[in-house]
Amino acid sequence: MGKSATEEKDAYAHADAAFIGQNVYLFCASDGLATVFRASIDQPALAKAMKLCEDQKILFSQTVGYGKK
């Protein structure tokens, strides 16, 4: 997608992230785990902690664990 417009690249990145999140949800449901898809996160702090490059973006975060019993 090197020559594509930034808006188009962003749209595909968000769609791909959503597909991945859905797959995580499906896995968690089949394995008895709980998960939450999060958009409200401190993206700059997380990007710094993960040592991401300037052209890498955090779109969403997903928590996985055991639900309340």
PyMOL CGO cylinders between C-alpha atoms (Angstrom):
from pymol import cmd
from pymol.cgo import CYLINDER

trace = [
    CYLINDER, 0.00, 0.00, 0.00, 3.02, 2.25, -0.44, 0.3, 1, 1, 1, 1, 1, 1,
    CYLINDER, 3.02, 2.25, -0.44, 1.34, 4.63, -2.88, 0.3, 1, 1, 1, 1, 1, 1,
    CYLINDER, 1.34, 4.63, -2.88, -2.08, 4.64, -1.20, 0.3, 1, 1, 1, 1, 1, 1,
    CYLINDER, -2.08, 4.64, -1.20, -3.47, 7.70, 0.54, 0.3, 1, 1, 1, 1, 1, 1,
    CYLINDER, -3.47, 7.70, 0.54, -2.95, 7.95, 4.30, 0.3, 1, 1, 1, 1, 1, 1,
    CYLINDER, -2.95, 7.95, 4.30, -6.71, 7.78, 4.89, 0.3, 1, 1, 1, 1, 1, 1,
    CYLINDER, -6.71, 7.78, 4.89, -6.93, 4.52, 2.95, 0.3, 1, 1, 1, 1, 1, 1,
    CYLINDER, -6.93, 4.52, 2.95, -4.01, 3.00, 4.85, 0.3, 1, 1, 1, 1, 1, 1,
    CYLINDER, -4.01, 3.00, 4.85, -5.60, 4.01, 8.16, 0.3, 1, 1, 1, 1, 1, 1,
    CYLINDER, -5.60, 4.01, 8.16, -8.96, 2.53, 7.17, 0.3, 1, 1, 1, 1, 1, 1,
    CYLINDER, -8.96, 2.53, 7.17, -7.38, -0.83, 6.31, 0.3, 1, 1, 1, 1, 1, 1,
    CYLINDER, -7.38, -0.83, 6.31, -5.29, -0.80, 9.49, 0.3, 1, 1, 1, 1, 1, 1,
    CYLINDER, -5.29, -0.80, 9.49, -8.39, -0.23, 11.63, 0.3, 1, 1, 1, 1, 1, 1,
    CYLINDER, -8.39, -0.23, 11.63, -10.32, -2.95, 9.80, 0.3, 1, 1, 1, 1, 1, 1,
    CYLINDER, -10.32, -2.95, 9.80, -7.44, -5.42, 10.21, 0.3, 1, 1, 1, 1, 1, 1,
    CYLINDER, -7.44, -5.42, 10.21, -7.16, -4.60, 13.92, 0.3, 1, 1, 1, 1, 1, 1,
    CYLINDER, -7.16, -4.60, 13.92, -10.90, -5.20, 14.31, 0.3, 1, 1, 1, 1, 1, 1,
    CYLINDER, -10.90, -5.20, 14.31, -10.63, -8.58, 12.55, 0.3, 1, 1, 1, 1, 1, 1,
    CYLINDER, -10.63, -8.58, 12.55, -7.76, -9.59, 14.84, 0.3, 1, 1, 1, 1, 1, 1,
    CYLINDER, -7.76, -9.59, 14.84, -9.75, -8.47, 17.89, 0.3, 1, 1, 1, 1, 1, 1,
    CYLINDER, -9.75, -8.47, 17.89, -12.71, -10.55, 16.76, 0.3, 1, 1, 1, 1, 1, 1,
    CYLINDER, -12.71, -10.55, 16.76, -10.48, -13.61, 16.39, 0.3, 1, 1, 1, 1, 1, 1,
    CYLINDER, -10.48, -13.61, 16.39, -9.17, -13.06, 19.93, 0.3, 1, 1, 1, 1, 1, 1,
    CYLINDER, -9.17, -13.06, 19.93, -12.78, -12.82, 21.17, 0.3, 1, 1, 1, 1, 1, 1,
    CYLINDER, -12.78, -12.82, 21.17, -13.65, -16.09, 19.42, 0.3, 1, 1, 1, 1, 1, 1,
    CYLINDER, -13.65, -16.09, 19.42, -10.62, -17.86, 20.86, 0.3, 1, 1, 1, 1, 1, 1,
    CYLINDER, -10.62, -17.86, 20.86, -11.35, -16.58, 24.36, 0.3, 1, 1, 1, 1, 1, 1,
    CYLINDER, -11.35, -16.58, 24.36, -14.98, -17.67, 24.12, 0.3, 1, 1, 1, 1, 1, 1,
    CYLINDER, -14.98, -17.67, 24.12, -13.92, -21.17, 23.06, 0.3, 1, 1, 1, 1, 1, 1,
    CYLINDER, -13.92, -21.17, 23.06, -11.29, -21.45, 25.80, 0.3, 1, 1, 1, 1, 1, 1,
    CYLINDER, -11.29, -21.45, 25.80, -13.26, -20.04, 28.75, 0.3, 1, 1, 1, 1, 1, 1,
    CYLINDER, -13.26, -20.04, 28.75, -11.42, -16.72, 28.90, 0.3, 1, 1, 1, 1, 1, 1,
    CYLINDER, -11.42, -16.72, 28.90, -12.75, -13.17, 29.11, 0.3, 1, 1, 1, 1, 1, 1,
    CYLINDER, -12.75, -13.17, 29.11, -11.60, -10.29, 26.92, 0.3, 1, 1, 1, 1, 1, 1,
    CYLINDER, -11.60, -10.29, 26.92, -12.22, -6.58, 26.50, 0.3, 1, 1, 1, 1, 1, 1,
    CYLINDER, -12.22, -6.58, 26.50, -11.39, -4.56, 23.36, 0.3, 1, 1, 1, 1, 1, 1,
    CYLINDER, -11.39, -4.56, 23.36, -10.17, -1.09, 24.38, 0.3, 1, 1, 1, 1, 1, 1,
    CYLINDER, -10.17, -1.09, 24.38, -9.74, 2.09, 22.37, 0.3, 1, 1, 1, 1, 1, 1,
    CYLINDER, -9.74, 2.09, 22.37, -9.29, 4.44, 25.35, 0.3, 1, 1, 1, 1, 1, 1,
    CYLINDER, -9.29, 4.44, 25.35, -5.66, 3.82, 26.27, 0.3, 1, 1, 1, 1, 1, 1,
    CYLINDER, -5.66, 3.82, 26.27, -2.57, 5.98, 26.76, 0.3, 1, 1, 1, 1, 1, 1,
    CYLINDER, -2.57, 5.98, 26.76, -1.21, 5.35, 23.27, 0.3, 1, 1, 1, 1, 1, 1,
    CYLINDER, -1.21, 5.35, 23.27, 1.96, 7.48, 23.57, 0.3, 1, 1, 1, 1, 1, 1,
    CYLINDER, 1.96, 7.48, 23.57, 2.99, 5.82, 26.87, 0.3, 1, 1, 1, 1, 1, 1,
    CYLINDER, 2.99, 5.82, 26.87, 2.31, 2.33, 25.53, 0.3, 1, 1, 1, 1, 1, 1,
    CYLINDER, 2.31, 2.33, 25.53, 4.15, 3.06, 22.26, 0.3, 1, 1, 1, 1, 1, 1,
    CYLINDER, 4.15, 3.06, 22.26, 7.14, 4.28, 24.27, 0.3, 1, 1, 1, 1, 1, 1,
    CYLINDER, 7.14, 4.28, 24.27, 7.10, 1.20, 26.52, 0.3, 1, 1, 1, 1, 1, 1,
    CYLINDER, 7.10, 1.20, 26.52, 6.92, -1.04, 23.43, 0.3, 1, 1, 1, 1, 1, 1,
    CYLINDER, 6.92, -1.04, 23.43, 9.70, 1.00, 21.73, 0.3, 1, 1, 1, 1, 1, 1,
    CYLINDER, 9.70, 1.00, 21.73, 7.65, 1.46, 18.57, 0.3, 1, 1, 1, 1, 1, 1,
    CYLINDER, 7.65, 1.46, 18.57, 8.95, 3.42, 15.58, 0.3, 1, 1, 1, 1, 1, 1,
    CYLINDER, 8.95, 3.42, 15.58, 7.29, 6.69, 14.59, 0.3, 1, 1, 1, 1, 1, 1,
    CYLINDER, 7.29, 6.69, 14.59, 5.45, 5.01, 11.71, 0.3, 1, 1, 1, 1, 1, 1,
    CYLINDER, 5.45, 5.01, 11.71, 3.95, 2.31, 13.99, 0.3, 1, 1, 1, 1, 1, 1,
    CYLINDER, 3.95, 2.31, 13.99, 0.60, 3.05, 15.64, 0.3, 1, 1, 1, 1, 1, 1,
    CYLINDER, 0.60, 3.05, 15.64, -1.39, 1.52, 18.45, 0.3, 1, 1, 1, 1, 1, 1,
    CYLINDER, -1.39, 1.52, 18.45, -5.01, 1.38, 17.36, 0.3, 1, 1, 1, 1, 1, 1,
    CYLINDER, -5.01, 1.38, 17.36, -6.57, -0.70, 20.10, 0.3, 1, 1, 1, 1, 1, 1,
    CYLINDER, -6.57, -0.70, 20.10, -5.68, -2.75, 23.13, 0.3, 1, 1, 1, 1, 1, 1,
    CYLINDER, -5.68, -2.75, 23.13, -7.23, -6.01, 24.24, 0.3, 1, 1, 1, 1, 1, 1,
    CYLINDER, -7.23, -6.01, 24.24, -7.20, -7.37, 27.76, 0.3, 1, 1, 1, 1, 1, 1,
    CYLINDER, -7.20, -7.37, 27.76, -7.44, -11.16, 28.14, 0.3, 1, 1, 1, 1, 1, 1,
    CYLINDER, -7.44, -11.16, 28.14, -7.92, -13.04, 31.38, 0.3, 1, 1, 1, 1, 1, 1,
    CYLINDER, -7.92, -13.04, 31.38, -10.27, -15.04, 33.55, 0.3, 1, 1, 1, 1, 1, 1,
    CYLINDER, -10.27, -15.04, 33.55, -13.74, -13.62, 34.17, 0.3, 1, 1, 1, 1, 1, 1,
    CYLINDER, -13.74, -13.62, 34.17, -15.44, -13.31, 37.55, 0.3, 1, 1, 1, 1, 1, 1,
    CYLINDER, -15.44, -13.31, 37.55, -16.75, -16.55, 38.98, 0.3, 1, 1, 1, 1, 1, 1,
]
cmd.load_cgo(trace, "trace")
